[in-house]
Amino acid sequence: MQKCSHCQQKFTLGQVFKSFWCNYKTILCANCKTQYNHTTKNKTLGGISAALGVIFGSLAWALIELDKSTKIVILLVVTILFTLLFSVFSSYFFTFERVDVKNHA
């Protein structure tokens, strides 16, 4: 997990995960309140996580022999679980760039 470049406070998994699922919301350092934005790399990893979740959900759909309504529920549950799992894993590889705050007089 990345650290704040100003005070070296480590970002928590909770901060990063919440920021990711809230549309890449800016992260504030818990210690010094420095702001950080997600990089393009994070958005790419997020897209890959979602795609892998859909792929695994589709595999569950194809491999399970049940009635259609049950398969739909399983598809949704498996897709959501795998998307969450992959996004937690990928968040360890996220990088952030510091927001330059300019004072206007």
PDB file as gemmi writes it, atoms N, CA and C in Angstrom:
CRYST1    1.000    1.000    1.000  90.00  90.00  90.00 P 1                      
ATOM      1  N   MET A   1       0.848  -1.173   0.000  1.00  0.00           N  
ATOM      2  CA  MET A   1       0.000   0.000   0.000  1.00  0.00           C  
ATOM      3  C   MET A   1       0.897   1.241   0.000  1.00  0.00           C  
ATOM      4  N   GLN A   2       0.476   2.249  -0.715  1.00  0.00           N  
ATOM      5  CA  GLN A   2       1.255   3.475  -0.852  1.00  0.00           C  
ATOM      6  C   GLN A   2       1.214   4.298   0.429  1.00  0.00           C  
ATOM      7  N   LYS A   3       2.254   5.105   0.619  1.00  0.00           N  
ATOM      8  CA  LYS A   3       2.342   6.011   1.768  1.00  0.00           C  
ATOM      9  C   LYS A   3       2.162   7.444   1.296  1.00  0.00           C  
ATOM     10  N   CYS A   4       1.766   8.302   2.207  1.00  0.00           N  
ATOM     11  CA  CYS A   4       1.675   9.734   1.935  1.00  0.00           C  
ATOM     12  C   CYS A   4       3.091  10.268   1.707  1.00  0.00           C  
ATOM     13  N   SER A   5       3.263  11.026   0.662  1.00  0.00           N  
ATOM     14  CA  SER A   5       4.596  11.564   0.357  1.00  0.00           C  
ATOM     15  C   SER A   5       4.977  12.699   1.304  1.00  0.00           C  
ATOM     16  N   HIS A   6       4.010  13.224   2.021  1.00  0.00           N  
ATOM     17  CA  HIS A   6       4.273  14.342   2.934  1.00  0.00           C  
ATOM     18  C   HIS A   6       4.656  13.855   4.328  1.00  0.00           C  
ATOM     19  N   CYS A   7       3.896  12.909   4.893  1.00  0.00           N  
ATOM     20  CA  CYS A   7       4.132  12.486   6.283  1.00  0.00           C  
ATOM     21  C   CYS A   7       4.454  10.995   6.421  1.00  0.00           C  
ATOM     22  N   GLN A   8       4.467  10.254   5.329  1.00  0.00           N  
ATOM     23  CA  GLN A   8       4.786   8.822   5.299  1.00  0.00           C  
ATOM     24  C   GLN A   8       3.734   7.934   5.976  1.00  0.00           C  
ATOM     25  N   GLN A   9       2.529   8.461   6.207  1.00  0.00           N  
ATOM     26  CA  GLN A   9       1.423   7.662   6.741  1.00  0.00           C  
ATOM     27  C   GLN A   9       0.939   6.704   5.654  1.00  0.00           C  
ATOM     28  N   LYS A  10       0.800   5.423   5.984  1.00  0.00           N  
ATOM     29  CA  LYS A  10       0.357   4.433   5.006  1.00  0.00           C  
ATOM     30  C   LYS A  10      -1.156   4.538   4.819  1.00  0.00           C  
ATOM     31  N   PHE A  11      -1.608   4.457   3.561  1.00  0.00           N  
ATOM     32  CA  PHE A  11      -3.039   4.415   3.292  1.00  0.00           C  
ATOM     33  C   PHE A  11      -3.568   3.055   3.739  1.00  0.00           C  
ATOM     34  N   THR A  12      -4.770   3.043   4.287  1.00  0.00           N  
ATOM     35  CA  THR A  12      -5.357   1.783   4.722  1.00  0.00           C  
ATOM     36  C   THR A  12      -6.119   1.141   3.561  1.00  0.00           C  
ATOM     37  N   LEU A  13      -6.310  -0.161   3.646  1.00  0.00           N  
ATOM     38  CA  LEU A  13      -7.077  -0.874   2.639  1.00  0.00           C  
ATOM     39  C   LEU A  13      -8.497  -0.321   2.586  1.00  0.00           C  
ATOM     40  N   GLY A  14      -9.048   0.013   3.741  1.00  0.00           N  
ATOM     41  CA  GLY A  14     -10.398   0.570   3.799  1.00  0.00           C  
ATOM     42  C   GLY A  14     -10.509   1.890   3.053  1.00  0.00           C  
ATOM     43  N   GLN A  15      -9.525   2.780   3.244  1.00  0.00           N  
ATOM     44  CA  GLN A  15      -9.509   4.070   2.533  1.00  0.00           C  
ATOM     45  C   GLN A  15      -9.484   3.844   1.026  1.00  0.00           C  
ATOM     46  N   VAL A  16      -8.576   3.003   0.597  1.00  0.00           N  
ATOM     47  CA  VAL A  16      -8.379   2.765  -0.832  1.00  0.00           C  
ATOM     48  C   VAL A  16      -9.607   2.090  -1.438  1.00  0.00           C  
ATOM     49  N   PHE A  17     -10.139   1.073  -0.751  1.00  0.00           N  
ATOM     50  CA  PHE A  17     -11.287   0.333  -1.259  1.00  0.00           C  
ATOM     51  C   PHE A  17     -12.519   1.232  -1.353  1.00  0.00           C  
ATOM     52  N   LYS A  18     -12.757   2.037  -0.321  1.00  0.00           N  
ATOM     53  CA  LYS A  18     -13.905   2.952  -0.325  1.00  0.00           C  
ATOM     54  C   LYS A  18     -13.762   3.986  -1.438  1.00  0.00           C  
ATOM     55  N   SER A  19     -12.574   4.520  -1.595  1.00  0.00           N  
ATOM     56  CA  SER A  19     -12.323   5.506  -2.643  1.00  0.00           C  
ATOM     57  C   SER A  19     -12.541   4.898  -4.024  1.00  0.00           C  
ATOM     58  N   PHE A  20     -12.090   3.668  -4.204  1.00  0.00           N  
ATOM     59  CA  PHE A  20     -12.240   2.969  -5.484  1.00  0.00           C  
ATOM     60  C   PHE A  20     -13.709   2.771  -5.829  1.00  0.00           C  
ATOM     61  N   TRP A  21     -14.505   2.291  -4.879  1.00  0.00           N  
ATOM     62  CA  TRP A  21     -15.908   1.993  -5.147  1.00  0.00           C  
ATOM     63  C   TRP A  21     -16.795   3.225  -5.110  1.00  0.00           C  
ATOM     64  N   CYS A  22     -16.258   4.362  -4.693  1.00  0.00           N  
ATOM     65  CA  CYS A  22     -17.005   5.639  -4.738  1.00  0.00           C  
ATOM     66  C   CYS A  22     -16.532   6.465  -5.924  1.00  0.00           C  
ATOM     67  N   ASN A  23     -16.379   5.797  -7.062  1.00  0.00           N  
ATOM     68  CA  ASN A  23     -16.022   6.462  -8.319  1.00  0.00           C  
ATOM     69  C   ASN A  23     -14.665   7.166  -8.260  1.00  0.00           C  
ATOM     70  N   TYR A  24     -13.681   6.474  -7.721  1.00  0.00           N  
ATOM     71  CA  TYR A  24     -12.305   6.979  -7.657  1.00  0.00           C  
ATOM     72  C   TYR A  24     -12.229   8.314  -6.925  1.00  0.00           C  
ATOM     73  N   LYS A  25     -12.899   8.392  -5.800  1.00  0.00           N  
ATOM     74  CA  LYS A  25     -12.920   9.601  -4.974  1.00  0.00           C  
ATOM     75  C   LYS A  25     -11.512   9.913  -4.458  1.00  0.00           C  
ATOM     76  N   THR A  26     -11.219  11.190  -4.319  1.00  0.00           N  
ATOM     77  CA  THR A  26      -9.924  11.630  -3.804  1.00  0.00           C  
ATOM     78  C   THR A  26      -9.696  11.072  -2.403  1.00  0.00           C  
ATOM     79  N   ILE A  27      -8.471  10.624  -2.141  1.00  0.00           N  
ATOM     80  CA  ILE A  27      -8.114  10.104  -0.822  1.00  0.00           C  
ATOM     81  C   ILE A  27      -7.440  11.216  -0.031  1.00  0.00           C  
ATOM     82  N   LEU A  28      -7.841  11.345   1.231  1.00  0.00           N  
ATOM     83  CA  LEU A  28      -7.197  12.276   2.143  1.00  0.00           C  
ATOM     84  C   LEU A  28      -6.318  11.487   3.095  1.00  0.00           C  
ATOM     85  N   CYS A  29      -5.082  11.922   3.270  1.00  0.00           N  
ATOM     86  CA  CYS A  29      -4.205  11.295   4.249  1.00  0.00           C  
ATOM     87  C   CYS A  29      -4.836  11.497   5.633  1.00  0.00           C  
ATOM     88  N   ALA A  30      -4.944  10.432   6.400  1.00  0.00           N  
ATOM     89  CA  ALA A  30      -5.567  10.499   7.720  1.00  0.00           C  
ATOM     90  C   ALA A  30      -4.750  11.347   8.687  1.00  0.00           C  
ATOM     91  N   ASN A  31      -3.468  11.481   8.428  1.00  0.00           N  
ATOM     92  CA  ASN A  31      -2.590  12.204   9.341  1.00  0.00           C  
ATOM     93  C   ASN A  31      -2.470  13.686   9.000  1.00  0.00           C  
ATOM     94  N   CYS A  32      -2.139  14.022   7.745  1.00  0.00           N  
ATOM     95  CA  CYS A  32      -1.837  15.416   7.384  1.00  0.00           C  
ATOM     96  C   CYS A  32      -2.856  16.036   6.429  1.00  0.00           C  
ATOM     97  N   LYS A  33      -3.860  15.267   6.018  1.00  0.00           N  
ATOM     98  CA  LYS A  33      -4.947  15.736   5.133  1.00  0.00           C  
ATOM     99  C   LYS A  33      -4.494  16.103   3.728  1.00  0.00           C  
ATOM    100  N   THR A  34      -3.342  15.588   3.298  1.00  0.00           N  
ATOM    101  CA  THR A  34      -2.899  15.783   1.920  1.00  0.00           C  
ATOM    102  C   THR A  34      -3.818  14.977   1.004  1.00  0.00           C  
ATOM    103  N   GLN A  35      -4.172  15.548  -0.148  1.00  0.00           N  
ATOM    104  CA  GLN A  35      -5.104  14.891  -1.075  1.00  0.00           C  
ATOM    105  C   GLN A  35      -4.348  14.125  -2.157  1.00  0.00           C  
ATOM    106  N   TYR A  36      -4.929  12.971  -2.514  1.00  0.00           N  
ATOM    107  CA  TYR A  36      -4.352  12.130  -3.556  1.00  0.00           C  
ATOM    108  C   TYR A  36      -5.445  11.667  -4.511  1.00  0.00           C  
ATOM    109  N   ASN A  37      -5.126  11.658  -5.790  1.00  0.00           N  
ATOM    110  CA  ASN A  37      -6.038  11.167  -6.824  1.00  0.00           C  
ATOM    111  C   ASN A  37      -5.566   9.813  -7.330  1.00  0.00           C  
ATOM    112  N   HIS A  38      -6.501   9.041  -7.854  1.00  0.00           N  
ATOM    113  CA  HIS A  38      -6.175   7.767  -8.482  1.00  0.00           C  
ATOM    114  C   HIS A  38      -5.461   8.027  -9.804  1.00  0.00           C  
ATOM    115  N   THR A  39      -4.562   7.122 -10.158  1.00  0.00           N  
ATOM    116  CA  THR A  39      -3.880   7.210 -11.446  1.00  0.00           C  
ATOM    117  C   THR A  39      -4.644   6.390 -12.484  1.00  0.00           C  
ATOM    118  N   THR A  40      -4.244   6.521 -13.719  1.00  0.00           N  
ATOM    119  CA  THR A  40      -4.849   5.752 -14.804  1.00  0.00           C  
ATOM    120  C   THR A  40      -4.654   4.251 -14.576  1.00  0.00           C  
ATOM    121  N   LYS A  41      -3.533   3.890 -13.982  1.00  0.00           N  
ATOM    122  CA  LYS A  41      -3.249   2.484 -13.663  1.00  0.00           C  
ATOM    123  C   LYS A  41      -4.355   1.902 -12.779  1.00  0.00           C  
ATOM    124  N   ASN A  42      -4.818   2.665 -11.789  1.00  0.00           N  
ATOM    125  CA  ASN A  42      -5.871   2.192 -10.886  1.00  0.00           C  
ATOM    126  C   ASN A  42      -7.169   1.950 -11.644  1.00  0.00           C  
ATOM    127  N   LYS A  43      -7.478   2.851 -12.560  1.00  0.00           N  
ATOM    128  CA  LYS A  43      -8.713   2.715 -13.332  1.00  0.00           C  
ATOM    129  C   LYS A  43      -8.637   1.505 -14.258  1.00  0.00           C  
ATOM    130  N   THR A  44      -7.465   1.233 -14.795  1.00  0.00           N  
ATOM    131  CA  THR A  44      -7.268   0.051 -15.631  1.00  0.00           C  
ATOM    132  C   THR A  44      -7.419  -1.218 -14.797  1.00  0.00           C  
ATOM    133  N   LEU A  45      -6.786  -1.242 -13.613  1.00  0.00           N  
ATOM    134  CA  LEU A  45      -6.908  -2.402 -12.732  1.00  0.00           C  
ATOM    135  C   LEU A  45      -8.355  -2.606 -12.286  1.00  0.00           C  
ATOM    136  N   GLY A  46      -9.080  -1.516 -12.060  1.00  0.00           N  
ATOM    137  CA  GLY A  46     -10.494  -1.613 -11.701  1.00  0.00           C  
ATOM    138  C   GLY A  46     -11.319  -2.224 -12.816  1.00  0.00           C  
ATOM    139  N   GLY A  47     -11.044  -1.826 -14.049  1.00  0.00           N  
ATOM    140  CA  GLY A  47     -11.743  -2.401 -15.201  1.00  0.00           C  
ATOM    141  C   GLY A  47     -11.437  -3.874 -15.368  1.00  0.00           C  
ATOM    142  N   ILE A  48     -10.189  -4.245 -15.160  1.00  0.00           N  
ATOM    143  CA  ILE A  48      -9.804  -5.652 -15.250  1.00  0.00           C  
ATOM    144  C   ILE A  48     -10.495  -6.458 -14.153  1.00  0.00           C  
ATOM    145  N   SER A  49     -10.575  -5.904 -12.950  1.00  0.00           N  
ATOM    146  CA  SER A  49     -11.265  -6.585 -11.842  1.00  0.00           C  
ATOM    147  C   SER A  49     -12.726  -6.845 -12.179  1.00  0.00           C  
ATOM    148  N   ALA A  50     -13.389  -5.833 -12.734  1.00  0.00           N  
ATOM    149  CA  ALA A  50     -14.800  -5.990 -13.111  1.00  0.00           C  
ATOM    150  C   ALA A  50     -14.945  -7.023 -14.222  1.00  0.00           C  
ATOM    151  N   ALA A  51     -14.059  -6.981 -15.200  1.00  0.00           N  
ATOM    152  CA  ALA A  51     -14.123  -7.941 -16.316  1.00  0.00           C  
ATOM    153  C   ALA A  51     -13.905  -9.369 -15.817  1.00  0.00           C  
ATOM    154  N   LEU A  52     -12.945  -9.562 -14.921  1.00  0.00           N  
ATOM    155  CA  LEU A  52     -12.702 -10.903 -14.385  1.00  0.00           C  
ATOM    156  C   LEU A  52     -13.899 -11.395 -13.576  1.00  0.00           C  
ATOM    157  N   GLY A  53     -14.542 -10.488 -12.835  1.00  0.00           N  
ATOM    158  CA  GLY A  53     -15.749 -10.866 -12.092  1.00  0.00           C  
ATOM    159  C   GLY A  53     -16.851 -11.328 -13.019  1.00  0.00           C  
ATOM    160  N   VAL A  54     -17.032 -10.633 -14.130  1.00  0.00           N  
ATOM    161  CA  VAL A  54     -18.061 -11.018 -15.107  1.00  0.00           C  
ATOM    162  C   VAL A  54     -17.697 -12.350 -15.766  1.00  0.00           C  
ATOM    163  N   ILE A  55     -16.427 -12.543 -16.070  1.00  0.00           N  
ATOM    164  CA  ILE A  55     -15.986 -13.806 -16.688  1.00  0.00           C  
ATOM    165  C   ILE A  55     -16.254 -14.981 -15.748  1.00  0.00           C  
ATOM    166  N   PHE A  56     -15.898 -14.842 -14.479  1.00  0.00           N  
ATOM    167  CA  PHE A  56     -16.127 -15.934 -13.532  1.00  0.00           C  
ATOM    168  C   PHE A  56     -17.621 -16.158 -13.293  1.00  0.00           C  
ATOM    169  N   GLY A  57     -18.403 -15.083 -13.292  1.00  0.00           N  
ATOM    170  CA  GLY A  57     -19.848 -15.227 -13.186  1.00  0.00           C  
ATOM    171  C   GLY A  57     -20.414 -15.973 -14.379  1.00  0.00           C  
ATOM    172  N   SER A  58     -19.912 -15.672 -15.549  1.00  0.00           N  
ATOM    173  CA  SER A  58     -20.362 -16.353 -16.768  1.00  0.00           C  
ATOM    174  C   SER A  58     -19.980 -17.827 -16.761  1.00  0.00           C  
ATOM    175  N   LEU A  59     -18.810 -18.128 -16.218  1.00  0.00           N  
ATOM    176  CA  LEU A  59     -18.409 -19.532 -16.097  1.00  0.00           C  
ATOM    177  C   LEU A  59     -19.362 -20.289 -15.182  1.00  0.00           C  
ATOM    178  N   ALA A  60     -19.747 -19.637 -14.082  1.00  0.00           N  
ATOM    179  CA  ALA A  60     -20.714 -20.271 -13.174  1.00  0.00           C  
ATOM    180  C   ALA A  60     -22.022 -20.520 -13.912  1.00  0.00           C  
ATOM    181  N   TRP A  61     -22.451 -19.561 -14.722  1.00  0.00           N  
ATOM    182  CA  TRP A  61     -23.686 -19.693 -15.506  1.00  0.00           C  
ATOM    183  C   TRP A  61     -23.592 -20.904 -16.441  1.00  0.00           C  
ATOM    184  N   ALA A  62     -22.451 -21.050 -17.092  1.00  0.00           N  
ATOM    185  CA  ALA A  62     -22.288 -22.115 -18.089  1.00  0.00           C  
ATOM    186  C   ALA A  62     -22.135 -23.495 -17.448  1.00  0.00           C  
ATOM    187  N   LEU A  63     -21.557 -23.553 -16.265  1.00  0.00           N  
ATOM    188  CA  LEU A  63     -21.233 -24.853 -15.672  1.00  0.00           C  
ATOM    189  C   LEU A  63     -22.319 -25.417 -14.761  1.00  0.00           C  
ATOM    190  N   ILE A  64     -23.244 -24.583 -14.329  1.00  0.00           N  
ATOM    191  CA  ILE A  64     -24.257 -25.039 -13.382  1.00  0.00           C  
ATOM    192  C   ILE A  64     -25.525 -25.435 -14.125  1.00  0.00           C  
ATOM    193  N   GLU A  65     -26.029 -26.607 -13.796  1.00  0.00           N  
ATOM    194  CA  GLU A  65     -27.243 -27.130 -14.424  1.00  0.00           C  
ATOM    195  C   GLU A  65     -28.426 -26.953 -13.472  1.00  0.00           C  
ATOM    196  N   LEU A  66     -29.057 -25.801 -13.511  1.00  0.00           N  
ATOM    197  CA  LEU A  66     -30.231 -25.519 -12.690  1.00  0.00           C  
ATOM    198  C   LEU A  66     -31.253 -24.780 -13.541  1.00  0.00           C  
ATOM    199  N   ASP A  67     -32.408 -24.480 -12.937  1.00  0.00           N  
ATOM    200  CA  ASP A  67     -33.398 -23.700 -13.684  1.00  0.00           C  
ATOM    201  C   ASP A  67     -32.885 -22.276 -13.879  1.00  0.00           C  
ATOM    202  N   LYS A  68     -33.448 -21.593 -14.848  1.00  0.00           N  
ATOM    203  CA  LYS A  68     -32.932 -20.294 -15.277  1.00  0.00           C  
ATOM    204  C   LYS A  68     -32.951 -19.235 -14.165  1.00  0.00           C  
ATOM    205  N   SER A  69     -34.008 -19.180 -13.380  1.00  0.00           N  
ATOM    206  CA  SER A  69     -34.088 -18.151 -12.338  1.00  0.00           C  
ATOM    207  C   SER A  69     -33.022 -18.360 -11.264  1.00  0.00           C  
ATOM    208  N   THR A  70     -32.738 -19.590 -10.906  1.00  0.00           N  
ATOM    209  CA  THR A  70     -31.682 -19.883  -9.929  1.00  0.00           C  
ATOM    210  C   THR A  70     -30.319 -19.545 -10.515  1.00  0.00           C  
ATOM    211  N   LYS A  71     -30.137 -19.859 -11.794  1.00  0.00           N  
ATOM    212  CA  LYS A  71     -28.859 -19.545 -12.437  1.00  0.00           C  
ATOM    213  C   LYS A  71     -28.610 -18.035 -12.473  1.00  0.00           C  
ATOM    214  N   ILE A  72     -29.657 -17.245 -12.663  1.00  0.00           N  
ATOM    215  CA  ILE A  72     -29.501 -15.791 -12.691  1.00  0.00           C  
ATOM    216  C   ILE A  72     -29.040 -15.287 -11.331  1.00  0.00           C  
ATOM    217  N   VAL A  73     -29.639 -15.814 -10.274  1.00  0.00           N  
ATOM    218  CA  VAL A  73     -29.238 -15.414  -8.923  1.00  0.00           C  
ATOM    219  C   VAL A  73     -27.777 -15.806  -8.678  1.00  0.00           C  
ATOM    220  N   ILE A  74     -27.415 -17.012  -9.054  1.00  0.00           N  
ATOM    221  CA  ILE A  74     -26.033 -17.471  -8.878  1.00  0.00           C  
ATOM    222  C   ILE A  74     -25.084 -16.623  -9.712  1.00  0.00           C  
ATOM    223  N   LEU A  75     -25.478 -16.290 -10.934  1.00  0.00           N  
ATOM    224  CA  LEU A  75     -24.659 -15.433 -11.791  1.00  0.00           C  
ATOM    225  C   LEU A  75     -24.387 -14.102 -11.099  1.00  0.00           C  
ATOM    226  N   LEU A  76     -25.421 -13.483 -10.569  1.00  0.00           N  
ATOM    227  CA  LEU A  76     -25.248 -12.184  -9.904  1.00  0.00           C  
ATOM    228  C   LEU A  76     -24.370 -12.290  -8.660  1.00  0.00           C  
ATOM    229  N   VAL A  77     -24.622 -13.292  -7.833  1.00  0.00           N  
ATOM    230  CA  VAL A  77     -23.852 -13.459  -6.596  1.00  0.00           C  
ATOM    231  C   VAL A  77     -22.386 -13.739  -6.904  1.00  0.00           C  
ATOM    232  N   VAL A  78     -22.122 -14.663  -7.818  1.00  0.00           N  
ATOM    233  CA  VAL A  78     -20.739 -15.022  -8.163  1.00  0.00           C  
ATOM    234  C   VAL A  78     -20.029 -13.826  -8.795  1.00  0.00           C  
ATOM    235  N   THR A  79     -20.701 -13.117  -9.677  1.00  0.00           N  
ATOM    236  CA  THR A  79     -20.095 -11.945 -10.319  1.00  0.00           C  
ATOM    237  C   THR A  79     -19.734 -10.891  -9.284  1.00  0.00           C  
ATOM    238  N   ILE A  80     -20.651 -10.595  -8.379  1.00  0.00           N  
ATOM    239  CA  ILE A  80     -20.378  -9.588  -7.341  1.00  0.00           C  
ATOM    240  C   ILE A  80     -19.249 -10.036  -6.431  1.00  0.00           C  
ATOM    241  N   LEU A  81     -19.280 -11.278  -5.977  1.00  0.00           N  
ATOM    242  CA  LEU A  81     -18.231 -11.764  -5.073  1.00  0.00           C  
ATOM    243  C   LEU A  81     -16.848 -11.738  -5.730  1.00  0.00           C  
ATOM    244  N   PHE A  82     -16.766 -12.229  -6.967  1.00  0.00           N  
ATOM    245  CA  PHE A  82     -15.464 -12.236  -7.628  1.00  0.00           C  
ATOM    246  C   PHE A  82     -14.990 -10.827  -7.974  1.00  0.00           C  
ATOM    247  N   THR A  83     -15.899  -9.933  -8.324  1.00  0.00           N  
ATOM    248  CA  THR A  83     -15.504  -8.552  -8.588  1.00  0.00           C  
ATOM    249  C   THR A  83     -14.957  -7.908  -7.323  1.00  0.00           C  
ATOM    250  N   LEU A  84     -15.615  -8.121  -6.197  1.00  0.00           N  
ATOM    251  CA  LEU A  84     -15.109  -7.594  -4.922  1.00  0.00           C  
ATOM    252  C   LEU A  84     -13.760  -8.209  -4.568  1.00  0.00           C  
ATOM    253  N   LEU A  85     -13.637  -9.512  -4.742  1.00  0.00           N  
ATOM    254  CA  LEU A  85     -12.382 -10.201  -4.438  1.00  0.00           C  
ATOM    255  C   LEU A  85     -11.233  -9.668  -5.289  1.00  0.00           C  
ATOM    256  N   PHE A  86     -11.460  -9.562  -6.599  1.00  0.00           N  
ATOM    257  CA  PHE A  86     -10.402  -9.064  -7.481  1.00  0.00           C  
ATOM    258  C   PHE A  86     -10.079  -7.596  -7.202  1.00  0.00           C  
ATOM    259  N   SER A  87     -11.081  -6.803  -6.828  1.00  0.00           N  
ATOM    260  CA  SER A  87     -10.808  -5.391  -6.554  1.00  0.00           C  
ATOM    261  C   SER A  87     -10.022  -5.219  -5.254  1.00  0.00           C  
ATOM    262  N   VAL A  88     -10.283  -6.068  -4.255  1.00  0.00           N  
ATOM    263  CA  VAL A  88      -9.474  -6.016  -3.026  1.00  0.00           C  
ATOM    264  C   VAL A  88      -8.036  -6.378  -3.348  1.00  0.00           C  
ATOM    265  N   PHE A  89      -7.842  -7.441  -4.115  1.00  0.00           N  
ATOM    266  CA  PHE A  89      -6.490  -7.864  -4.495  1.00  0.00           C  
ATOM    267  C   PHE A  89      -5.777  -6.781  -5.310  1.00  0.00           C  
ATOM    268  N   SER A  90      -6.476  -6.200  -6.278  1.00  0.00           N  
ATOM    269  CA  SER A  90      -5.828  -5.205  -7.144  1.00  0.00           C  
ATOM    270  C   SER A  90      -5.529  -3.911  -6.410  1.00  0.00           C  
ATOM    271  N   SER A  91      -6.265  -3.617  -5.337  1.00  0.00           N  
ATOM    272  CA  SER A  91      -6.037  -2.359  -4.618  1.00  0.00           C  
ATOM    273  C   SER A  91      -4.648  -2.308  -3.982  1.00  0.00           C  
ATOM    274  N   TYR A  92      -4.019  -3.452  -3.747  1.00  0.00           N  
ATOM    275  CA  TYR A  92      -2.656  -3.467  -3.227  1.00  0.00           C  
ATOM    276  C   TYR A  92      -1.652  -2.936  -4.254  1.00  0.00           C  
ATOM    277  N   PHE A  93      -2.043  -2.882  -5.511  1.00  0.00           N  
ATOM    278  CA  PHE A  93      -1.153  -2.412  -6.571  1.00  0.00           C  
ATOM    279  C   PHE A  93      -1.489  -0.993  -7.029  1.00  0.00           C  
ATOM    280  N   PHE A  94      -2.462  -0.364  -6.380  1.00  0.00           N  
ATOM    281  CA  PHE A  94      -2.864   0.989  -6.756  1.00  0.00           C  
ATOM    282  C   PHE A  94      -1.762   1.991  -6.423  1.00  0.00           C  
ATOM    283  N   THR A  95      -1.693   3.025  -7.254  1.00  0.00           N  
ATOM    284  CA  THR A  95      -0.792   4.144  -6.987  1.00  0.00           C  
ATOM    285  C   THR A  95      -1.613   5.428  -7.047  1.00  0.00           C  
ATOM    286  N   PHE A  96      -1.136   6.428  -6.327  1.00  0.00           N  
ATOM    287  CA  PHE A  96      -1.863   7.694  -6.238  1.00  0.00           C  
ATOM    288  C   PHE A  96      -0.911   8.845  -6.511  1.00  0.00           C  
ATOM    289  N   GLU A  97      -1.470   9.917  -7.057  1.00  0.00           N  
ATOM    290  CA  GLU A  97      -0.655  11.107  -7.284  1.00  0.00           C  
ATOM    291  C   GLU A  97      -1.184  12.228  -6.400  1.00  0.00           C  
ATOM    292  N   ARG A  98      -0.252  12.935  -5.839  1.00  0.00           N  
ATOM    293  CA  ARG A  98      -0.584  14.017  -4.920  1.00  0.00           C  
ATOM    294  C   ARG A  98      -1.254  15.168  -5.675  1.00  0.00           C  
ATOM    295  N   VAL A  99      -2.297  15.738  -5.078  1.00  0.00           N  
ATOM    296  CA  VAL A  99      -3.005  16.866  -5.662  1.00  0.00           C  
ATOM    297  C   VAL A  99      -2.287  18.137  -5.214  1.00  0.00           C  
ATOM    298  N   ASP A 100      -1.906  18.955  -6.181  1.00  0.00           N  
ATOM    299  CA  ASP A 100      -1.275  20.227  -5.847  1.00  0.00           C  
ATOM    300  C   ASP A 100      -2.373  21.251  -5.592  1.00  0.00           C  
ATOM    301  N   VAL A 101      -2.434  21.727  -4.358  1.00  0.00           N  
ATOM    302  CA  VAL A 101      -3.421  22.729  -3.985  1.00  0.00           C  
ATOM    303  C   VAL A 101      -2.753  24.085  -4.092  1.00  0.00           C  
ATOM    304  N   LYS A 102      -3.332  24.946  -4.945  1.00  0.00           N  
ATOM    305  CA  LYS A 102      -2.748  26.269  -5.161  1.00  0.00           C  
ATOM    306  C   LYS A 102      -3.597  27.303  -4.437  1.00  0.00           C  
ATOM    307  N   ASN A 103      -2.923  28.185  -3.730  1.00  0.00           N  
ATOM    308  CA  ASN A 103      -3.622  29.265  -3.036  1.00  0.00           C  
ATOM    309  C   ASN A 103      -3.797  30.433  -3.980  1.00  0.00           C  
ATOM    310  N   HIS A 104      -5.027  30.853  -4.153  1.00  0.00           N  
ATOM    311  CA  HIS A 104      -5.328  32.005  -4.993  1.00  0.00           C  
ATOM    312  C   HIS A 104      -5.638  33.191  -4.100  1.00  0.00           C  
ATOM    313  N   ALA A 105      -4.953  34.306  -4.347  1.00  0.00           N  
ATOM    314  CA  ALA A 105      -5.158  35.486  -3.512  1.00  0.00           C  
ATOM    315  C   ALA A 105      -6.189  36.405  -4.121  1.00  0.00           C  
TER     316      ALA A 105                                                      
END                                                                             
